[in-house]
Amino acid sequence: NRPEVDTTKSTVPVIYRFIDGKAVATPVSIGASDMTHTVIRSGLAAGDVIITGPYKVLESLKDGQKLKREEASTSKPSTAPSTAPSTSPSSQPSAAPATAGSR
């Protein structure tokens, strides 16, 4: 039993991690959010590689789906927590490591 899973609710927020070439649905606890950012309170560890991309692509992801890793392009490395969408123009999901503040 994961503390991020509330068994009294019919849905659970998840983030897809990239593990061994596959998408792995991972339950998370979320905090404050706005139109483009959401605080992940628990469920991830620093260094976990998460999958980002356009909503229409992410909506169709399935647990265990095979993926090819594509690095998200950034102008400069950041150590600040972020769930900003990938800046990659690709319509494919991409994988990015979680930062220390994403736990």
C-alpha positions as CSV (number, residue, x, y, z in Angstrom):
1,N,0.0,0.0,0.0
2,R,1.4,3.4,-1.1
3,P,0.5,6.4,1.0
4,E,-0.1,8.3,-2.2
5,V,-3.1,6.1,-3.0
6,D,-6.4,7.2,-1.3
7,T,-8.6,4.1,-1.4
8,T,-11.7,6.1,-0.8
9,K,-11.4,7.8,-4.2
10,S,-12.1,6.4,-7.6
11,T,-9.1,8.0,-9.3
12,V,-5.5,8.4,-8.3
13,P,-3.0,11.0,-9.7
14,V,-0.1,9.4,-11.4
15,I,3.1,10.4,-13.1
16,Y,4.7,8.1,-15.7
17,R,8.3,7.2,-14.9
18,F,10.6,5.9,-17.6
19,I,12.1,2.6,-16.5
20,D,13.9,0.0,-18.7
21,G,12.4,1.5,-21.9
22,K,8.8,1.4,-20.6
23,A,6.2,3.9,-19.1
24,V,5.5,3.0,-15.5
25,A,2.4,4.6,-13.9
26,T,3.5,5.9,-10.4
27,P,0.9,7.1,-7.9
28,V,1.9,10.5,-6.5
29,S,0.6,13.0,-3.9
30,I,0.1,16.4,-5.4
31,G,0.1,19.9,-3.8
32,A,-0.5,23.4,-5.1
33,S,-0.8,23.9,-8.9
34,D,-1.5,26.5,-11.5
35,M,-2.2,26.3,-15.3
36,T,1.4,25.0,-16.0
37,H,3.0,23.7,-12.8
38,T,2.1,21.2,-10.1
39,V,3.9,20.5,-6.9
40,I,4.6,16.7,-6.4
41,R,4.7,16.2,-2.6
42,S,5.5,12.5,-2.6
43,G,5.8,9.4,-4.8
44,L,9.0,10.4,-6.7
45,A,12.7,10.3,-5.7
46,A,15.4,12.6,-6.9
47,G,16.8,11.3,-10.2
48,D,13.6,9.4,-11.2
49,V,13.2,9.9,-14.9
50,I,9.6,11.2,-15.7
51,I,7.8,11.3,-19.0
52,T,6.7,14.7,-20.3
53,G,5.0,15.8,-23.5
54,P,1.8,17.2,-25.0
55,Y,-1.4,16.4,-23.2
56,K,-2.9,14.5,-26.1
57,V,0.1,12.2,-26.2
58,L,0.3,11.7,-22.5
59,E,-3.4,10.9,-22.3
60,S,-2.9,7.8,-24.5
61,L,0.0,6.4,-22.5
62,K,-0.5,3.0,-20.9
63,D,1.4,1.4,-18.0
64,G,4.1,-0.9,-19.4
65,Q,4.0,0.8,-22.9
66,K,7.4,0.6,-24.6
67,L,9.0,4.0,-25.4
68,K,12.2,5.4,-26.8
69,R,14.0,7.9,-24.6
70,E,14.2,11.4,-26.1
71,E,16.0,14.1,-24.1
72,A,14.0,17.3,-23.5
73,S,15.8,20.3,-24.8
74,T,16.5,23.1,-22.3
75,S,18.4,26.4,-22.5
76,K,20.2,25.8,-19.3
77,P,20.3,23.1,-16.5
78,S,18.1,23.9,-13.5
79,T,18.2,22.5,-10.0
80,A,14.8,24.1,-9.1
81,P,11.8,21.8,-8.9
82,S,9.8,21.9,-12.1
83,T,7.0,20.2,-13.8
84,A,7.1,22.5,-16.8
85,P,6.1,20.9,-20.1
86,S,8.9,19.8,-22.4
87,T,10.2,22.4,-24.7
88,S,10.7,19.8,-27.3
89,P,8.6,20.4,-30.4
90,S,8.1,16.7,-30.9
91,S,4.6,15.1,-30.6
92,Q,6.2,12.2,-28.8
93,P,6.6,12.0,-25.0
94,S,10.1,12.6,-23.7
95,A,11.8,11.6,-20.4
96,A,13.4,14.0,-17.9
97,P,15.0,13.3,-14.5
98,A,13.0,14.4,-11.4
99,T,14.7,17.1,-9.3
100,A,15.4,16.9,-5.6
101,G,12.4,19.1,-4.8
102,S,10.0,16.7,-6.6
103,R,9.6,14.1,-3.9
